[in-house]
Amino acid sequence: MFSCGICGLHYSDKEDAEACESWCKTHNSCNLQVAKKSIEAKKGK
């Protein structure tokens, strides 16, 4: 499991976690397209 070092969302895929962290650093917010791939989002379905 991989996580974003900024917002703390968890991902099963390293590339998604890196994309999330990159977006968070650049925009100081979460990208919903990336966040919906998180383990937390999948649990909510």
N, C-alpha and C positions, 0 to 999 in steps of 0.2 A: 504494500500500500504506500502511496506517495501523497504528500500534502503540500498545499500552498503555504509558504512561509509567511505570507502577509495576512490572508484572511482565515487560514486554517482549514479550508475545505479539503477533503480527502478524495483521492482518485486511484483507480486500479491501474491507470496508464501513466507512466512517467511524463510523456509528452503533454498530456492534458494538465498535469500539475504544473509543469514548467510554463505552459501557455497562460494558465491562471495567474501564476506569480508575476509573469511579465506584464500582463494587463494591469494587475493590481498596482505594481510599481509605477507604471506609466500614467495611469488614469485615476489612481486613488479611489477605485471603485471596483465592483465585480462585473464581469461580462456574463450576461445571462446565457449566451450560447455555450460558453465554456462551463459555467457553474451547473447547468442542467446535466452535465456528464458526471458530476460529483457523486460519490457514494451516498452522501446525505440527501441529495435530490432524488436519487433512485429509491431510497428507503421511503420517501414521502409518497410514492406512486401507489 
